[in-house]
């Protein structure tokens, strides 16, 4: 991850990932909505009610306490420093349609950075039980299945988060509906150890030699599950986590691109850091 293409950036934290499906079943088979609606509850409406147990529908804030974690003082200072330098540039590159915008004000870039790196979020990534609109009929469908994808703060235990989500969704099913929660993946995040003085000095020197400006660091909202494993396996290790996932690079999406000047500078910068390590 890089906040811009002007310097060496290092990633100091990664969010965890919790994914699974929520299924709400009301009927054994579909029935005509003209004869049953008003009596038989709609499975999609019940799924919406259950989602409201997880997040505030107006703000998107997750309301399950077990999915939250305090932001360490050092990480808060880090993101505030980046926000002061770059403002909302880090979040302005998203391809909004005309009239749409962020759920947090652009005037508070520190809050935006905190939301995308240290706060939990929920995204609905898929659905089953819903026909295409072109073939949809006037039918109360028997069930609705939604694919849930949570991003977790770096220090939240993913298994504890999964247990909390299951407990919240399965408690007191509305109208006695059959509610099923299947967890597909629960992977914890990662928070980097304190940077050793030699590494901080090496990164700063490498950035100045290749890019010009000093190096900067920031958390990333995505997940690399094996980083948590490496951190636990090698607790005394230092990590240089870097890359070219920058503004408008659109990783895993249409028109994904690589900023070639940054890639060249980054390659040289990493070589200089390795050289500094070898000379210790």
N, C-alpha and C positions, 0 to 999 in steps of 0.2 A: 504494500500500500504506500502511496505517496500523496501528500497533500497538494503539491504542485510539481512542476517539472524543473524547478530551479535549484534544487539542492538534494542531498542525500537524506532520505527519510527512513526511520526505523519504526517498526511496529512494536508497541510495548504491551498490548493486550488484545485478546480475541474473545468474542462472545461464544458461549456454548450454544448447542442446538438440541431442541427437543421436537420430535415430529411424530405424528400419528394420525388416526382417524377417529371421528365422532360420528356414530350412526344413531339415528332416532327412528324407531319403527312404531307405527300406530295401527296399521291395517295389515291383514294377511294378503290382501290384493287391492288394487286400485278400485275406486268406486266413483260414480258420476258425482261431480261437485254440485250439480243442481239439486240432487236428492239428499246429499249427506253434509254439505258445508253448513256451518252454523251449529251442527251437533258434533261431528267428528273433527277433532283438532287437526290442523295442517302440520305435517311433520317438519316442514321448513320453518314455520313460526316457532315451534317448540325448540328447534335447533338454535334459532336466534335467541330465544330466552336463555338457553344454556350458555351461549357465547357471552351473554351479558354478565354471567357469573365470573367470567374470566377477565373481561376488559370493559372499560367505560366506553359505550358506543359513541359518545360525543367527542371524547379526547383521545381514545386509543390507549389510555393508560391501563396497564395490567393491574388488576385489583386483588390478585392472589399474593399475600405477603411472602410466601416461600420463594417466589420468583424474583424477589428484589434483593439487592445487596448495596451496602454503603460504598460510595466511591472513595478510594484512598486519597489522602490529602495530596500526595505527589501527583496522582493521575488528574485530579481536579485542577491543580496548578498547570499541569502540562496542557490540558485542553483549553484552558483559559488563555494561555500564552499563544497557542496556535490561533484561537479565535480572534485575539487582538491583532495578530499579524495578517491573517487572511480574510477575516470577516466571514461573510456567508458564501465566499467563493467555493468552498468545499461542497456545498449543498445546492448551488445554483445550476449545476450542470445536468440535473435530472430532466428528462424530456416531458415536462408537463404539457398537457393540452392548454389551449388558450383559456385563461380564466381560472385554472387550477393552481394551487400553490401548497406550500408546506403546512403541516398541522401545528408547527411552532413558528413564531414570528421570526422573519429574517433579521430583525433588529437584535435578536439574542442568539448569535452564532454559538456561544458557549453552551447554551441549553440544547441547541440542535446537535452539536458534537457529542454531548453527554447522552442524549437520547439514542444516538446511533451506535454508541460504543459501550455504555454502562447501564442501560436500562432494558428491561425485558420488553419484547414486542410479540404480537401474534399476527400472522399472515395466513389467510385462507388460500391455499395453493391449488385446490382442485375440488371437484364435487362429483358424486355419483347419485343416481336415482332421479336426475333431472333430464328430460329429453331435450333435444335441440328445439329452439323456439319454432322452427318451421314445422315440426311434427308434434308440437305440444297440443294436447286436447283438454277439454273441460273435465279434468279428472283429479280427484284427491289421490295423490300418489301414496303408496304404502310406506315409503321410507325415504330418508335423506341422509346421505353420507358426505361429510366434509373432511378434507385433508387439512390438518392443522400444522403450522410450522412456527415454533417459538424460537426466538433468539433470547439467550439467557445472559445475564451479567457474567463477566469472566470468573468470578469467585463463587458463583452459585453451584451447589451440588446438583447435577442433572438428574440423578436418581430420586433425590428428595423432591425436586420440581415435578418430575413425572408422577410421583405418588400424590402430591398435592393436587395436580390437575385432575387426576382420576377421581380423587375424593370429592372435589368440588362438582364435577360433572355428573357423577353417579348418585349423589345425594338427592333424595326425594324427587324422583322423575316426574315432570309435569304431566298431569292427567294419566299417570300410570304407564306412560309410554315405555317401551323397551329401549334403554339407552346402553350403547356399547362403546367403550373406549379402548382402542388398540394402539399401543405405543410401538412405533417402528424403530426409533433411534433416540437415545439419550446420551449426549456427549457433552462433557464439561468444557469450559473455556480455559483461558490461560492468562495469567498476569505475570509479566516478566519480573525476574529478581532485580534488585538494585544494580544499576550499571557500575561495573568496576571502573576506577579512575583511568586505568590504561586504555580501556575500551572507549570510554567517553572521549578521551583525548585523541585516540586513533580515528574515531568516526568524524570528529570535528576537523581534523587535519585532512582526512581523505575527501570530505565534502568541499573544503576550500580549494584543494588541489585540482579537483575535477570539475566541480560545478561553479565554485566561486563563493557563495554564501555558506554559513555554518550549517551543520546538520540539525535536523529537528526530529522529534519523535511524537507519536500519537497512537492511540488505540484504534483498532479496526473492528467494525461491526460484524464481519463475517466469522467463519469458524474454520480452524484447522485442527481437528480432534487430536492428532498425534503430538501436537505441541504440548498439551497437558500431560500426555504420557512421558514425553522426553523430560519435561520439567520435574516430574516425580521421580523418574529413573536417575536423573543427574542433577540433584538439587544444588550442587555447587557450580554448575556450568553457567557460562555467559552465553547469551544468544544474540546473534545479529540477524534479525528478521526484517527483510527488506524486499522491494520489488518495484514494479512499474504500473501497478494498478492505481492510476491517477484519474484526475477529472476527465469525464466524458469517455474514458476507456471502455466502459460498458461491458465489463467482464460477464461471460455466460449469456450475453444478449446480442441483438442485432448490431452490426457495424462495430464489433469489437476491434480495437486497434491497439498497436504498440507504438509509443512515442520513441522513435529510434534514437534521437540525440540523448534522451534520458537513459535508454538502455545501454548506450556506449559509455556514458559517464558513470552509470551505476556499476558496470562491469569493472571499470578501472578503479572505482572507489572501493569495491569489495576486495580487489587484489591488494590495494594499499593497506586495508585493515588486516588482511591475512599476513602481509609483510610485517606490519607492526607487531602482531602477535608472535611471529617467529623470532623477532629481534628482542623480545622481552628477556 
